[in-house]
Amino acid sequence: MSTKVVDRSPLTFYESTYLPALLGGLKVTTRHAWNTLVKGKTVTMEYPEQKWVVPEGYRGAPYLVKDQEGATKCVSCQLCEFVCPPKAIRITPPGPNGQKADRTNAEKMPQEFEINMLRCIFCGLCQEVCPEEAIFLQKDYSLTGESRAEMIFNKEKLLKLGGTHAGIQKWKHKLDEAKEQEVFPVATE
């Protein structure tokens, strides 16, 4: 491998005083002050009163959801725990004598489910891999806590924040997409 040397021209005396950079910053500050004080246009958002409009596709904090009957959708398959890059999710399965699932078409539900929001990188892999559509990324961007312990969300807190979701059936959409891709145009020579 060879290294490439980039020739940089030396600073002029005027540039070495950093006056152009200082004057440019003062120009921006003066323009914003003029627009705010004289024209009444605000540059910044007043956060608690004005909320940020979340764009489509925003990945916020992951939460567990319930189905329409109020039953837990998670079946403790632990796929989200295995796929989580920073290992922010911890699931304790119920074991052989554990609590049975609260819905008819599931074998089990997690004994404990925790997400460490300080570790979570909001990548969305947990939502993508979940076969039961039990975990979703909400459009939540203001996660706060006074201690580290408050930022570890347990199953009850995750279910409360996630709420109830109707059947989204992402796997049905995946099946429809796969059927559309089964027929490929073949060029004959």
Secondary structure, 3 states (H helix, E strand, C coil): CCCCCCCCCCCCHHHHCCHHHHHHHHHHHHHHHHHHHCCCCCCCCCCCCCCCCCCCCCCCCEEECECCCCCECCCCCCHHHHHCCCCCEEEECCCCCCCECCCCCCCECCCEEEEECCCCCCCCHHHHHCCCCCEEECCCCCCCCCCCHHHEECHHHHHHHHCECCCCCHHHHHHHHHHHHCCCCCCCC
